[in-house]
Amino acid sequence: MPLEEIAVSLGLKVVAQFFERVGKRESDVIAIGLAVGYFYNFLDPVSALIESDQFVIYSSKDDKTGRKFAADDIRVQIIIPNRLDVATFKRCEDEFKTPFNGLIYLARNKRYYGINYVLNELPSKVELTIIDLARPIMSAKYYYENIVKLDTGNDTDEKWLKAQVAEITAFKETLRGLQKRGYGVLVNKLDFRERS
C-alpha cells in the first residue's frame, strides 16, 4: 500500500474514533490540539513581533505611525476559564472587555491582528499588557457535550469534573511547553488569569 494511502487510512480511522468515541480513554484530552492551534495562530505571531522589537500598535488600518513598545515593556495575559460552563465563559467574556483595543501588523502574514491591551504608566516608562481570551479551550465543553455525550450541566458528575480539570491543565501546560521550545521571548511574559 503506498504511503499516501496509509496516511489517508490512518487519518480517517482517527476521525472515526473521535466521533464514535471508539477506544476513548478517560485520559484522552483534546486540549493539546486546541492549545497548539491557539499558539501558532496567535501567540507565535505576537511573540515574533515582540522578539523583532518592532511591536507597534495602530489605532486603525489608516493609522500610519502607531505607538511603538520595547520588548522589555510588553507582557501577555491570557484569560482562561477554570471551569467549562456557560456562566464562567460569560464572566471571562465580560472581563475581556479591556480598556483599549488596537491593531498590530504582521508582515509575514501580510495582515493586521486585533489585540486588546491595557497600559501601565510608570514614572520612567509605559508597560503594555496584551490581554487575550483563550476561547479555544471553551470548545472542549461542546466536544464533551455533543461528541462524548456527557451531561455538562451536571456539576456533580465526577467524570465531567475530572474532564474539565484535565482539559484546562493540558491547555495551559501545552502553551507553557511550546513557549519553552524555542519561543523563549514569552518566558516570564506569559501569565494566565484563571476566572471562575
TORPA-4810 file (N, C-alpha, C, O; in nm, 3 decimals):
<nodes>
NODE_1_0.085_-0.117_0.000_0.000_0.000_0.000_0.091_0.124_0.000_0.181_0.133_0.083_M
NODE_2_0.068_0.220_-0.091_0.151_0.342_-0.095_0.138_0.423_0.034_0.036_0.417_0.102_P
NODE_3_0.241_0.496_0.064_0.248_0.576_0.186_0.128_0.670_0.201_0.073_0.684_0.310_L
NODE_4_0.089_0.734_0.091_-0.023_0.827_0.097_-0.153_0.756_0.136_-0.231_0.810_0.215_E
NODE_5_-0.177_0.638_0.083_-0.297_0.562_0.118_-0.297_0.524_0.265_-0.400_0.529_0.331_E
NODE_6_-0.180_0.487_0.317_-0.168_0.451_0.459_-0.200_0.573_0.545_-0.272_0.563_0.644_I
NODE_7_-0.146_0.687_0.505_-0.169_0.810_0.582_-0.317_0.850_0.579_-0.373_0.888_0.681_A
NODE_8_-0.381_0.841_0.462_-0.523_0.873_0.449_-0.605_0.777_0.535_-0.698_0.819_0.604_V
NODE_9_-0.572_0.650_0.530_-0.643_0.550_0.608_-0.631_0.578_0.758_-0.729_0.569_0.832_S
NODE_10_-0.511_0.613_0.801_-0.489_0.646_0.942_-0.571_0.768_0.982_-0.635_0.768_1.087_L
NODE_11_-0.569_0.872_0.898_-0.646_0.993_0.926_-0.795_0.965_0.938_-0.861_1.014_1.030_G
NODE_12_-0.847_0.886_0.847_-0.989_0.852_0.850_-1.025_0.770_0.974_-1.131_0.789_1.034_L
NODE_13_-0.936_0.680_1.011_-0.959_0.596_1.129_-0.964_0.682_1.256_-1.052_0.663_1.341_K
NODE_14_-0.872_0.775_1.269_-0.867_0.860_1.387_-0.991_0.949_1.395_-1.047_0.967_1.502_V
NODE_15_-1.034_1.004_1.281_-1.154_1.088_1.280_-1.277_1.005_1.319_-1.362_1.051_1.394_V
NODE_16_-1.286_0.884_1.268_-1.398_0.796_1.304_-1.398_0.769_1.454_-1.503_0.771_1.518_A
NODE_17_-1.281_0.743_1.510_-1.272_0.718_1.654_-1.312_0.842_1.734_-1.377_0.832_1.838_Q
NODE_18_-1.274_0.959_1.683_-1.309_1.084_1.751_-1.460_1.098_1.762_-1.512_1.131_1.869_F
NODE_19_-1.531_1.074_1.652_-1.676_1.092_1.653_-1.752_0.974_1.711_-1.863_0.991_1.762_F
NODE_20_-1.695_0.857_1.705_-1.765_0.740_1.758_-1.722_0.706_1.900_-1.778_0.616_1.963_E
NODE_21_-1.623_0.779_1.950_-1.569_0.756_2.084_-1.516_0.614_2.101_-1.508_0.564_2.212_R
NODE_22_-1.480_0.548_1.988_-1.426_0.414_1.994_-1.288_0.420_2.058_-1.202_0.497_2.014_V
NODE_23_-1.267_0.343_2.160_-1.137_0.339_2.225_-1.106_0.464_2.306_-0.991_0.484_2.346_G
NODE_24_-1.205_0.548_2.332_-1.182_0.670_2.411_-1.150_0.630_2.553_-1.224_0.555_2.617_K
NODE_25_-1.039_0.681_2.599_-0.998_0.653_2.737_-1.022_0.779_2.821_-1.028_0.890_2.768_R
NODE_26_-1.034_0.759_2.948_-1.057_0.872_3.038_-0.941_0.971_3.033_-0.959_1.089_3.060_E
NODE_27_-0.821_0.923_2.999_-0.703_1.010_2.997_-0.688_1.088_2.866_-0.601_1.174_2.856_S
NODE_28_-0.772_1.059_2.766_-0.764_1.133_2.640_-0.812_1.276_2.658_-0.913_1.301_2.723_D
NODE_29_-0.737_1.369_2.601_-0.777_1.509_2.606_-0.768_1.569_2.467_-0.687_1.525_2.385_V
NODE_30_-0.850_1.668_2.441_-0.844_1.738_2.312_-0.774_1.872_2.324_-0.744_1.935_2.223_I
NODE_31_-0.749_1.916_2.447_-0.694_2.050_2.470_-0.554_2.068_2.412_-0.516_2.181_2.381_A
NODE_32_-0.478_1.963_2.396_-0.343_1.977_2.340_-0.353_2.034_2.199_-0.282_2.128_2.165_I
NODE_33_-0.440_1.976_2.117_-0.459_2.027_1.981_-0.514_2.168_1.980_-0.473_2.250_1.898_G
NODE_34_-0.605_2.198_2.072_-0.661_2.333_2.081_-0.551_2.433_2.116_-0.546_2.543_2.060_L
NODE_35_-0.464_2.395_2.209_-0.356_2.485_2.252_-0.253_2.506_2.141_-0.204_2.617_2.122_A
NODE_36_-0.221_2.401_2.068_-0.125_2.414_1.958_-0.179_2.510_1.852_-0.106_2.596_1.804_V
NODE_37_-0.306_2.496_1.817_-0.367_2.587_1.720_-0.367_2.730_1.770_-0.336_2.822_1.695_G
NODE_38_-0.404_2.749_1.896_-0.406_2.882_1.956_-0.266_2.943_1.957_-0.248_3.061_1.925_Y
NODE_39_-0.168_2.862_1.992_-0.031_2.911_1.999_0.017_2.959_1.862_0.067_3.070_1.848_F
NODE_40_0.001_2.875_1.761_0.056_2.909_1.629_-0.027_3.013_1.555_0.024_3.080_1.466_Y
NODE_41_-0.153_3.028_1.590_-0.236_3.129_1.525_-0.235_3.264_1.594_-0.266_3.366_1.533_N
NODE_42_-0.199_3.266_1.723_-0.199_3.394_1.794_-0.067_3.421_1.867_0.002_3.519_1.837_F
NODE_43_-0.032_3.335_1.962_0.084_3.364_2.046_0.216_3.366_1.968_0.300_3.453_1.993_L
NODE_44_0.234_3.275_1.876_0.358_3.272_1.798_0.376_3.397_1.712_0.484_3.457_1.716_D
NODE_45_0.276_3.441_1.636_0.293_3.565_1.559_0.319_3.687_1.648_0.401_3.772_1.614_P
NODE_46_0.249_3.695_1.761_0.271_3.806_1.853_0.412_3.799_1.912_0.481_3.900_1.923_V
NODE_47_0.453_3.678_1.948_0.588_3.658_2.003_0.695_3.701_1.903_0.793_3.767_1.940_S
NODE_48_0.678_3.665_1.776_0.775_3.702_1.673_0.785_3.854_1.659_0.893_3.909_1.640_A
NODE_49_0.672_3.920_1.669_0.671_4.066_1.659_0.740_4.130_1.780_0.816_4.226_1.766_L
NODE_50_0.715_4.076_1.898_0.781_4.127_2.020_0.932_4.105_2.008_1.011_4.195_2.035_I
NODE_51_0.969_3.984_1.967_1.112_3.949_1.957_1.186_4.037_1.857_1.304_4.067_1.876_E
NODE_52_1.119_4.078_1.750_1.184_4.162_1.650_1.200_4.306_1.696_1.261_4.388_1.628_S
NODE_53_1.145_4.337_1.814_1.147_4.472_1.870_1.084_4.573_1.775_1.127_4.688_1.766_D
NODE_54_0.981_4.527_1.703_0.907_4.613_1.611_0.759_4.613_1.647_0.672_4.619_1.560_Q
NODE_55_0.731_4.606_1.777_0.592_4.596_1.821_0.528_4.735_1.821_0.559_4.820_1.904_F
NODE_56_0.438_4.754_1.726_0.369_4.882_1.711_0.219_4.855_1.714_0.170_4.765_1.646_V
NODE_57_0.147_4.934_1.794_0.002_4.923_1.798_-0.055_5.039_1.718_-0.019_5.155_1.738_I
NODE_58_-0.146_5.004_1.627_-0.213_5.103_1.543_-0.357_5.116_1.589_-0.420_5.018_1.629_Y
NODE_59_-0.409_5.238_1.585_-0.548_5.259_1.625_-0.646_5.213_1.519_-0.760_5.178_1.549_S
NODE_60_-0.600_5.213_1.393_-0.683_5.166_1.281_-0.590_5.131_1.165_-0.469_5.155_1.172_S
NODE_61_-0.646_5.076_1.059_-0.565_5.044_0.941_-0.515_5.171_0.871_-0.419_5.166_0.795_K
NODE_62_-0.580_5.284_0.898_-0.538_5.411_0.839_-0.428_5.479_0.919_-0.362_5.571_0.869_D
NODE_63_-0.406_5.435_1.043_-0.301_5.492_1.128_-0.166_5.448_1.072_-0.136_5.329_1.070_D
NODE_64_-0.085_5.542_1.028_0.043_5.508_0.964_0.161_5.512_1.061_0.268_5.458_1.028_K
NODE_65_0.146_5.572_1.178_0.259_5.582_1.271_0.248_5.486_1.388_0.346_5.420_1.423_T
NODE_66_0.131_5.477_1.449_0.112_5.388_1.562_0.195_5.427_1.682_0.254_5.535_1.687_G
NODE_67_0.198_5.338_1.780_0.275_5.359_1.902_0.363_5.237_1.925_0.313_5.126_1.936_R
NODE_68_0.494_5.259_1.931_0.590_5.150_1.944_0.618_5.120_2.091_0.622_5.210_2.175_K
NODE_69_0.637_4.991_2.120_0.671_4.946_2.254_0.793_4.856_2.247_0.805_4.773_2.157_F
NODE_70_0.884_4.873_2.343_1.004_4.790_2.352_0.965_4.652_2.405_0.872_4.639_2.484_A
NODE_71_1.038_4.551_2.362_1.009_4.413_2.402_1.008_4.396_2.553_0.926_4.321_2.607_A
NODE_72_1.097_4.464_2.623_1.105_4.452_2.769_0.983_4.509_2.840_0.960_4.480_2.957_D
NODE_73_0.906_4.590_2.770_0.790_4.656_2.831_0.657_4.590_2.796_0.551_4.647_2.820_D
NODE_74_0.663_4.469_2.740_0.541_4.402_2.695_0.520_4.273_2.773_0.613_4.195_2.794_I
NODE_75_0.398_4.252_2.816_0.355_4.128_2.882_0.233_4.076_2.808_0.166_4.150_2.735_R
NODE_76_0.204_3.947_2.827_0.086_3.885_2.767_0.009_3.814_2.877_0.065_3.731_2.949_V
NODE_77_-0.119_3.847_2.891_-0.207_3.780_2.987_-0.316_3.708_2.911_-0.379_3.765_2.821_Q
NODE_78_-0.338_3.583_2.948_-0.443_3.505_2.884_-0.550_3.476_2.988_-0.523_3.416_3.092_I
NODE_79_-0.671_3.519_2.959_-0.784_3.488_3.046_-0.830_3.348_3.010_-0.859_3.318_2.894_I
NODE_80_-0.835_3.263_3.111_-0.873_3.123_3.087_-0.976_3.083_3.193_-0.958_3.111_3.311_I
NODE_81_-1.084_3.018_3.150_-1.184_2.976_3.249_-1.128_2.863_3.335_-1.054_2.778_3.285_P
NODE_82_-1.164_2.861_3.463_-1.120_2.748_3.545_-1.228_2.641_3.554_-1.212_2.539_3.620_N
NODE_83_-1.338_2.668_3.486_-1.447_2.569_3.470_-1.499_2.584_3.328_-1.495_2.693_3.271_R
NODE_84_-1.548_2.477_3.273_-1.602_2.481_3.138_-1.754_2.484_3.145_-1.822_2.384_3.120_L
NODE_85_-1.808_2.602_3.180_-1.952_2.618_3.183_-1.989_2.757_3.131_-1.906_2.847_3.128_D
NODE_86_-2.113_2.772_3.091_-2.159_2.894_3.026_-2.143_3.017_3.116_-2.101_3.123_3.068_V
NODE_87_-2.174_3.005_3.244_-2.162_3.119_3.335_-2.017_3.166_3.346_-1.990_3.286_3.347_A
NODE_88_-1.925_3.073_3.353_-1.783_3.109_3.360_-1.739_3.173_3.229_-1.665_3.271_3.231_T
NODE_89_-1.783_3.118_3.116_-1.749_3.177_2.987_-1.797_3.322_2.980_-1.727_3.410_2.930_F
NODE_90_-1.917_3.347_3.031_-1.973_3.483_3.030_-1.887_3.577_3.113_-1.858_3.689_3.070_K
NODE_91_-1.846_3.532_3.232_-1.761_3.616_3.317_-1.627_3.644_3.250_-1.575_3.754_3.261_R
NODE_92_-1.572_3.545_3.181_-1.446_3.565_3.108_-1.466_3.666_2.996_-1.382_3.755_2.976_C
NODE_93_-1.575_3.654_2.923_-1.605_3.749_2.814_-1.620_3.890_2.869_-1.571_3.986_2.809_E
NODE_94_-1.688_3.905_2.984_-1.706_4.036_3.045_-1.572_4.096_3.084_-1.549_4.215_3.065_D
NODE_95_-1.484_4.015_3.140_-1.353_4.064_3.181_-1.265_4.097_3.061_-1.177_4.182_3.070_E
NODE_96_-1.290_4.031_2.950_-1.209_4.052_2.830_-1.230_4.190_2.768_-1.150_4.234_2.687_F
NODE_97_-1.336_4.256_2.806_-1.363_4.390_2.754_-1.266_4.489_2.820_-1.303_4.561_2.913_K
NODE_98_-1.143_4.490_2.771_-1.038_4.573_2.829_-1.051_4.716_2.780_-1.125_4.744_2.686_T
NODE_99_-0.979_4.807_2.845_-0.992_4.949_2.810_-0.955_4.983_2.665_-1.015_5.072_2.605_P
NODE_100_-0.859_4.914_2.608_-0.812_4.952_2.476_-0.809_4.833_2.382_-0.785_4.720_2.423_F
NODE_101_-0.836_4.861_2.255_-0.809_4.761_2.152_-0.746_4.833_2.034_-0.773_4.950_2.007_N
NODE_102_-0.663_4.760_1.966_-0.590_4.817_1.854_-0.551_4.709_1.757_-0.601_4.596_1.763_G
NODE_103_-0.462_4.744_1.668_-0.417_4.651_1.565_-0.265_4.642_1.565_-0.196_4.740_1.592_L
NODE_104_-0.214_4.523_1.535_-0.073_4.506_1.508_-0.063_4.451_1.367_-0.151_4.378_1.322_I
NODE_105_0.045_4.485_1.298_0.061_4.437_1.161_0.172_4.332_1.159_0.283_4.356_1.205_Y
NODE_106_0.138_4.216_1.105_0.235_4.109_1.093_0.274_4.095_0.947_0.197_4.046_0.864_L
NODE_107_0.395_4.139_0.916_0.442_4.140_0.778_0.446_4.000_0.719_0.413_3.982_0.602_A
NODE_108_0.486_3.900_0.799_0.496_3.764_0.744_0.361_3.707_0.705_0.352_3.621_0.617_R
NODE_109_0.254_3.753_0.770_0.119_3.708_0.736_0.047_3.807_0.646_-0.060_3.778_0.593_N
NODE_110_0.107_3.924_0.629_0.053_4.031_0.545_-0.090_4.070_0.587_-0.179_4.087_0.504_K
NODE_111_-0.108_4.083_0.719_-0.239_4.125_0.767_-0.231_4.182_0.907_-0.134_4.162_0.980_R
NODE_112_-0.337_4.253_0.943_-0.350_4.309_1.077_-0.415_4.207_1.169_-0.499_4.128_1.127_Y
NODE_113_-0.374_4.210_1.295_-0.436_4.131_1.401_-0.494_4.228_1.502_-0.430_4.326_1.539_Y
NODE_114_-0.614_4.201_1.547_-0.672_4.282_1.653_-0.621_4.233_1.787_-0.612_4.112_1.811_G
NODE_115_-0.588_4.326_1.875_-0.547_4.289_2.011_-0.615_4.381_2.111_-0.651_4.495_2.080_I
NODE_116_-0.632_4.329_2.231_-0.681_4.407_2.344_-0.564_4.426_2.438_-0.479_4.338_2.453_N
NODE_117_-0.560_4.541_2.502_-0.446_4.568_2.589_-0.481_4.670_2.696_-0.581_4.741_2.687_Y
NODE_118_-0.396_4.676_2.797_-0.401_4.780_2.899_-0.261_4.840_2.909_-0.161_4.774_2.881_V
NODE_119_-0.257_4.964_2.951_-0.129_5.033_2.969_-0.108_5.061_3.117_-0.201_5.096_3.189_L
NODE_120_0.016_5.044_3.162_0.055_5.074_3.299_0.157_5.186_3.293_0.273_5.164_3.256_N
NODE_121_0.114_5.305_3.330_0.201_5.424_3.324_0.293_5.425_3.446_0.246_5.443_3.558_E
NODE_122_0.422_5.405_3.425_0.522_5.411_3.531_0.599_5.542_3.517_0.594_5.605_3.411_L
NODE_123_0.672_5.583_3.620_0.746_5.710_3.610_0.844_5.714_3.493_0.858_5.819_3.429_P
NODE_124_0.910_5.604_3.464_1.014_5.606_3.360_0.972_5.544_3.227_1.043_5.560_3.127_S
NODE_125_0.859_5.475_3.224_0.817_5.408_3.100_0.670_5.370_3.107_0.604_5.385_3.209_K
NODE_126_0.621_5.321_2.995_0.484_5.271_2.987_0.492_5.122_2.954_0.553_5.083_2.855_V
NODE_127_0.429_5.039_3.039_0.425_4.895_3.013_0.293_4.861_2.945_0.187_4.915_2.978_E
NODE_128_0.302_4.771_2.851_0.186_4.725_2.775_0.156_4.580_2.814_0.246_4.496_2.813_L
NODE_129_0.032_4.553_2.846_-0.010_4.415_2.870_-0.115_4.380_2.768_-0.225_4.436_2.766_T
NODE_130_-0.080_4.284_2.682_-0.174_4.231_2.583_-0.264_4.133_2.658_-0.216_4.048_2.732_I
NODE_131_-0.393_4.147_2.639_-0.488_4.059_2.707_-0.567_3.983_2.600_-0.623_4.043_2.508_I
NODE_132_-0.571_3.851_2.616_-0.647_3.770_2.522_-0.730_3.668_2.597_-0.694_3.626_2.707_D
NODE_133_-0.840_3.630_2.539_-0.929_3.530_2.595_-0.906_3.398_2.524_-0.914_3.390_2.401_L
NODE_134_-0.876_3.295_2.599_-0.847_3.163_2.542_-0.975_3.093_2.501_-1.017_2.995_2.564_A
NODE_135_-1.038_3.144_2.396_-1.165_3.085_2.350_-1.152_2.939_2.305_-1.247_2.863_2.324_R
NODE_136_-1.039_2.897_2.246_-1.033_2.758_2.200_-1.061_2.655_2.309_-1.124_2.553_2.281_P
NODE_137_-1.017_2.679_2.433_-1.042_2.580_2.538_-1.191_2.569_2.568_-1.237_2.466_2.617_I
NODE_138_-1.265_2.673_2.540_-1.408_2.670_2.566_-1.479_2.566_2.478_-1.583_2.513_2.515_M
NODE_139_-1.421_2.538_2.362_-1.484_2.440_2.273_-1.477_2.299_2.329_-1.549_2.211_2.281_S
NODE_140_-1.393_2.274_2.428_-1.387_2.141_2.490_-1.522_2.104_2.551_-1.560_1.987_2.549_A
NODE_141_-1.593_2.202_2.605_-1.726_2.175_2.661_-1.818_2.116_2.555_-1.892_2.021_2.581_K
NODE_142_-1.815_2.174_2.437_-1.904_2.128_2.330_-1.865_1.990_2.281_-1.951_1.912_2.240_Y
NODE_143_-1.738_1.959_2.285_-1.692_1.825_2.250_-1.751_1.723_2.348_-1.807_1.621_2.307_Y
NODE_144_-1.737_1.750_2.476_-1.787_1.654_2.577_-1.940_1.646_2.575_-1.997_1.541_2.601_Y
NODE_145_-2.002_1.756_2.544_-2.148_1.762_2.539_-2.204_1.689_2.416_-2.297_1.610_2.428_E
NODE_146_-2.147_1.718_2.300_-2.205_1.670_2.174_-2.141_1.545_2.116_-2.206_1.471_2.042_N
NODE_147_-2.015_1.518_2.148_-1.948_1.400_2.094_-1.942_1.289_2.200_-1.983_1.176_2.174_I
NODE_148_-1.890_1.322_2.318_-1.878_1.223_2.426_-2.012_1.198_2.492_-2.034_1.093_2.552_V
NODE_149_-2.103_1.296_2.483_-2.239_1.286_2.539_-2.241_1.284_2.691_-2.322_1.214_2.752_K
NODE_150_-2.150_1.360_2.753_-2.156_1.379_2.897_-2.258_1.488_2.927_-2.281_1.576_2.845_L
NODE_151_-2.317_1.482_3.043_-2.408_1.587_3.087_-2.323_1.699_3.146_-2.289_1.696_3.264_D
NODE_152_-2.290_1.798_3.064_-2.201_1.907_3.109_-2.274_2.008_3.197_-2.213_2.102_3.247_T
NODE_153_-2.402_1.989_3.217_-2.478_2.077_3.306_-2.485_2.022_3.448_-2.537_2.088_3.538_G
NODE_154_-2.433_1.901_3.467_-2.438_1.836_3.597_-2.307_1.865_3.672_-2.204_1.804_3.643_N
NODE_155_-2.312_1.956_3.767_-2.193_1.997_3.843_-2.142_1.890_3.939_-2.035_1.907_3.998_D
NODE_156_-2.217_1.781_3.956_-2.172_1.677_4.047_-2.121_1.553_3.974_-2.076_1.459_4.039_T
NODE_157_-2.126_1.552_3.841_-2.078_1.438_3.763_-1.926_1.432_3.771_-1.856_1.519_3.717_D
NODE_158_-1.875_1.329_3.839_-1.731_1.317_3.862_-1.652_1.310_3.731_-1.544_1.368_3.720_E
NODE_159_-1.706_1.239_3.632_-1.637_1.230_3.502_-1.622_1.368_3.438_-1.516_1.402_3.386_K
NODE_160_-1.728_1.447_3.443_-1.724_1.581_3.383_-1.631_1.673_3.462_-1.557_1.751_3.402_W
NODE_161_-1.634_1.665_3.594_-1.545_1.747_3.675_-1.399_1.714_3.646_-1.316_1.804_3.631_L
NODE_162_-1.366_1.585_3.638_-1.228_1.544_3.607_-1.188_1.586_3.466_-1.076_1.630_3.443_K
NODE_163_-1.280_1.574_3.372_-1.251_1.611_3.233_-1.219_1.760_3.223_-1.126_1.798_3.152_A
NODE_164_-1.293_1.845_3.294_-1.267_1.989_3.292_-1.127_2.021_3.342_-1.052_2.095_3.277_Q
NODE_165_-1.092_1.966_3.457_-0.959_1.992_3.514_-0.849_1.942_3.421_-0.750_2.011_3.399_V
NODE_166_-0.868_1.822_3.365_-0.768_1.766_3.275_-0.751_1.852_3.150_-0.638_1.877_3.108_A
NODE_167_-0.860_1.897_3.091_-0.853_1.977_2.968_-0.788_2.114_2.992_-0.703_2.157_2.916_E
NODE_168_-0.829_2.180_3.097_-0.773_2.313_3.127_-0.625_2.302_3.159_-0.545_2.383_3.114_I
NODE_169_-0.588_2.201_3.238_-0.447_2.179_3.271_-0.366_2.148_3.146_-0.258_2.204_3.127_T
NODE_170_-0.417_2.060_3.061_-0.345_2.025_2.937_-0.328_2.146_2.847_-0.223_2.163_2.785_A
NODE_171_-0.430_2.230_2.839_-0.422_2.351_2.756_-0.310_2.443_2.803_-0.225_2.484_2.724_F
NODE_172_-0.309_2.474_2.933_-0.208_2.564_2.988_-0.067_2.504_2.976_0.026_2.574_2.938_K
NODE_173_-0.053_2.377_3.009_0.080_2.315_3.007_0.133_2.301_2.864_0.254_2.310_2.842_E
NODE_174_0.045_2.280_2.768_0.088_2.276_2.628_0.141_2.413_2.586_0.245_2.422_2.520_T
NODE_175_0.071_2.519_2.623_0.118_2.654_2.591_0.254_2.682_2.656_0.343_2.737_2.593_L
NODE_176_0.267_2.642_2.782_0.396_2.662_2.852_0.507_2.584_2.783_0.617_2.635_2.764_R
NODE_177_0.477_2.460_2.746_0.577_2.377_2.677_0.619_2.436_2.544_0.737_2.436_2.511_G
NODE_178_0.524_2.486_2.468_0.555_2.546_2.337_0.638_2.672_2.352_0.727_2.698_2.272_L
NODE_179_0.608_2.751_2.454_0.684_2.876_2.471_0.828_2.846_2.509_0.918_2.924_2.477_Q
NODE_180_0.853_2.734_2.576_0.989_2.699_2.616_1.070_2.637_2.501_1.193_2.641_2.503_K
NODE_181_1.002_2.581_2.403_1.070_2.512_2.294_1.104_2.608_2.181_1.043_2.604_2.075_R
NODE_182_1.199_2.693_2.206_1.243_2.782_2.100_1.166_2.911_2.091_1.191_2.992_2.001_G
NODE_183_1.074_2.931_2.180_0.994_3.053_2.176_1.012_3.126_2.309_0.915_3.166_2.373_Y
NODE_184_1.136_3.142_2.348_1.170_3.196_2.479_1.127_3.338_2.503_1.126_3.383_2.618_G
NODE_185_1.090_3.411_2.397_1.052_3.551_2.417_0.932_3.564_2.510_0.916_3.666_2.576_V
NODE_186_0.846_3.463_2.516_0.729_3.471_2.602_0.755_3.424_2.745_0.672_3.443_2.833_L
NODE_187_0.872_3.363_2.769_0.904_3.318_2.904_0.910_3.442_2.993_0.972_3.542_2.958_V
NODE_188_0.846_3.433_3.107_0.833_3.543_3.203_0.746_3.657_3.150_0.735_3.760_3.217_N
NODE_189_0.685_3.643_3.035_0.594_3.745_2.982_0.450_3.693_2.977_0.356_3.771_2.972_K
NODE_190_0.435_3.561_2.979_0.304_3.500_2.964_0.246_3.466_3.101_0.309_3.399_3.182_L
NODE_191_0.125_3.513_3.125_0.059_3.495_3.254_-0.084_3.448_3.228_-0.151_3.501_3.139_D
NODE_192_-0.130_3.351_3.305_-0.268_3.304_3.292_-0.350_3.367_3.404_-0.311_3.365_3.520_F
NODE_193_-0.466_3.424_3.366_-0.562_3.474_3.464_-0.680_3.380_3.461_-0.766_3.389_3.374_R
NODE_194_-0.685_3.291_3.557_-0.797_3.196_3.565_-0.916_3.263_3.628_-0.904_3.332_3.730_E
NODE_195_-1.031_3.243_3.567_-1.154_3.303_3.616_-1.260_3.197_3.636_-1.272_3.104_3.557_R
NODE_196_-1.337_3.213_3.744_-1.446_3.119_3.770_-1.580_3.188_3.756_-1.684_3.124_3.775_S
</nodes>
